[in-house]
């Protein structure tokens, strides 16, 4: 028979690479307690359900991102079991938050961000210190060990700025004073949270190299400052020259994407999260890029962000409610996580007045991928129990769900969400 047999999922006859790829894609998009879904069907289910519920919530006068997170809970292992977290969906989610922070950076003037630098430094520092202290104290009072309590404190430190950034962008609030402080503070927050995680992980592993940790922190801060100061100037000089010499279709967009991924990769090597590099890339290139690139970036962002938001809901596990003691601890930790950010971050911005301080505190509440990483590292080192891991996951999802309506309400208190300007 000419051409030989095809693989069971199609492909070029006799091509083992395509057969292996098809099998791999099917394997990693399989829900452990649900039907086997292909990659295309998984994307359809996640994206379609997220956008459908977002539309419902917008029509009800609520932020659409709450609907997108709830879509993940609905289709995930906790309820319908159609889709489970897997490598491909995690990859799409990471792309979503990278493009989201890049788009946010494009819309912000670097000079405006520098003007709130002192407040952002205070917000970022207190926003790590207060949650760390309260998280540690809460679990110690509950009777946990010293190292487990430290891991919980570390899990409460870093803000998932992607959630607040999406909310502010959708409401046209990025250029409000509180919005600028939140975005700038997120950079400080990320660096300090990584330092805290490094120290605690080293303690749990029995080795602590303070010189290496301090040098890594200084290097990361230096990288951020260098990009903030020189990035925009370099972009204004280099991008016009490249634009005039590129002949490929959508050449300026292609150049922007190369620089975006390059700076994200460099930031990771410098000890900063790639999403911070994406944000800095947007800040640097924003003034030098035409509106066409902004619009194309918006389209790509709208494609990938639902996977990031629904992915948060996919991690939710209702079984945390089975044991009353775990449920009680989950609620206590959630309350502590919310209060710690409102108080810590709010104090950092108090010089701008109580309304701005409240908005900043509320905007820094969401937790996301970082606290999951902390919990996974603690579990891997056998420093925390399975129950504490479940508590952290519940806290991350619940805090993220609470933030959009609270931020929405806080910004509405002074009139239209579209009103520009300075709030102090």
Secondary structure, DSSP 8 states (H G I E B T S, - for coil): -TT----TT--STT-HHHHHHHHHHHHHTB-TTS-B--HHHHHHHHHHHHHHHHHHHHHTTS-HHHHHHHHHHHHSTTTT-S----HHHHHHHHHHHHHHHHHHHHTS-HHHHHHTHHHHHHHHHHHHHHHHHHHHHHHHHHT--HHHHHHHHHHTT---HHHHHHHHHHTT-TTSHHHHHHHHHHHHHHHHHHHHHHHHHHHHHT---HHHHHHHHHHHHHHHHHHHHHHHHHHHHHHHHHHHH--STTHHHHHHHHHHHHHHHHHHHTTS-HHHHHHHHHHHHHTTS-HHHHHHHHHHHHHHHHHHHHHHHHT--GGGGSSHHHHHHHHHHHHHHHHHHHHHHHHHTGGG-HHHHHHHHHHT----HHHHHHHHHHHHTT-S-HHHHHHHHHHHHHHHHHHHHHHHHHHHTTS-TT--S---
